[in-house]
Amino acid sequence: MKGIHGKILWIDLSTKKFEVKRLSNDIYEKYLGGLGLASKLLFDIAKPEIDPLSSENPLIVAPGFLIGTGLPTASKTTVTFKSPETNAFGRSISGAYMGVALKKAGFDALVIVKRSEKPVYLLIEDDKVEIRNASKLWGKGTYETQEILRDELGKDFRTCAIGPAGERLSKIADIDFEDRQSARAGGGAVMGSKLLKAIALKGTNKMEYANKEILREEIIKWNGIINKSEAKKLDMAYGSAEFFDWVNKERGVFPVKNWNESFFEESFNSHEDGRSPLDPYYWSPKYTEKLHPCPSCTKPCGRYVSIKDGKYAGTRVEGVEYELLYSLGGDLGIDNIEVTLKLTEICDRSGVDGISAGVTIAWAMEAYEKGLLSEDDTDGIDLKFGNEEAAISAMERLVKREGKLGKLLADGERIAAQKLGKESDKFTTEVKGLEMPAYDVRGLKGMALAEAVSVRGACHLTGGIYAPELTGAFWKMSDVDRFSTEWKGFEVKTGEDFMTVYDTLGMCKFSRGLFFIEGLLDGIEAVTGNKYSVDDMMVIGERIYNLERLFNIREGLSRKDDSLPYRVKHDPIQNGVSKGSYVSEEELQDMLDQYYQVRGWSKNGVPTKMQLFKLGLEEEAEEFGSSI
């Protein structure tokens, strides 16, 4: 198959040896690349029930199948591992230029196993590999570490690094790829557990494609379509948070103050123009320095923003994404965009997931206001909603695992609630241990199901169900009622398979409404020489998703883990247009029955042998014997 190398680079940090391993065409035909290949490698390499922070947990980096082709928005690289935060399937995806470099170096994936005895970084230049001492880098932030490496090695090297949070094994630590974070599920802690500080990589080879002329025509065609689209105008002007005002006012599903509210009414009402300062229509024109595209992106939503004067002068970050306006803004009861920028900078430099960190602090704020945390517990911080200085102080402690508060919060919300007790789990907002993103699923019942069943825990991107739920339609779906539980199993299954295809190809999900899957087929054929249908691609997505589910089943997860927080199931939305809505336990169980049935799984959420054989997962099914 064209468009692949058939090779992975395997590095053992304990022996300081590396080898190039060849993979069969059968694996590529079934999984292509990106998330598909990374999931297959993780399933095969990781032994059941390993400690995620042990040397037995592999770290796998796999560029999307279409990375490096030049097809617009083919930009995403996947990292997989067993998650320290959920003890289940872990994945994180970002627009990493390292993915392009890895492809050009001649590899479809990088597999890192075992553990070094002292801090190291990897230097990879095509097929040359060195494991170098990183003692002088240990303790430094993500930005500084990568700047030092590029200054020493050359600006043409692509880099990634962990920060102090990953070194301290915070279970919500992330990996920074040149200001793009592979943030969710704790990959930074896995990297830190290996004493691997950073990777610097350069690739100089050319990829071979089946039909370069047709590929060129597809690139030109899709760039033309994108250039004329309204999506490009909005993304470049306001980024991923363009619909902030609409989600608040028209849908009432923007979580505020640890999900005690679902419309940031106080913020909108306290400003004369009726616009919240968190709205990018306000802050983007004021703070944007320049756009920051992912690889091959011609409609960049990313941007560098900076504060020039005032209390937070000198703050400069890439972003701010919609998700962080929630976790580092509304969920904390804060509507000062400069504080959100400062909190984002602390997270990015220290290397922690901004969603998980912010949501965890929001939980602590509620615990403090309820009297479950004392001022002694918070190191003297008056940890109330809306207290900007308190939020910054709490974040600084969290990323350093410092003081009583930092030690309580450093590993995320579920672990913090387990340590505190006092029924504080009744107001956590996490699924399988992963903190929930910026959509109040009490008013989006299909989204509630999607987050309950997601293989990596609470995740808006595993199924992308917020699109049909918020608008009523997406791709083949129409007339979607967000307050109804009917047909949600089919909706979620379709979304998961669709989005898995995008992660496998490395396509940006913000362009899915332009390409769908139909628009990608000619480009895939130009790369591979193989003709695929929409059904073919959806089966590939379904196969990969079932394999990820098998990984979780092997780790002991079952129907009981496909659940939702107490607050979602018992506390109705308190304000806004979705007021009164919630997801009852009965509704959740009904939607799970629907979902398992359409998936071809048992009532307990286990893929049946018939379904696995149908998807070409016979060998994987045999591993479980009679247990499935």
PyMOL commands that set and color helices and strands:
alter all, ss='L'
color gray80, all
select helices_A, chain A and resi 25-31+34-45+97-104+142-153+164-167+187-193+212-227+230-241+244-251+265-269+280-287+322-327+330-332+337-350+354-369+388-400+403-409+413-420+424-427+441-443+445-453+466-471+488-505+509-515+518-528+534-554+559-561+566-570+585-599+609-614+618-622+625-627
alter helices_A, ss='H'
color red, helices_A
select strands_A, chain A and resi 7-12+17-22+59-63+77-82+89-94+109-113+120-125+128-133+158-161+175-177+180-182+196-202+288-291+303-306+316-318+430-431+434-435
alter strands_A, ss='S'
color yellow, strands_A
deselect
rebuild
show_as cartoon
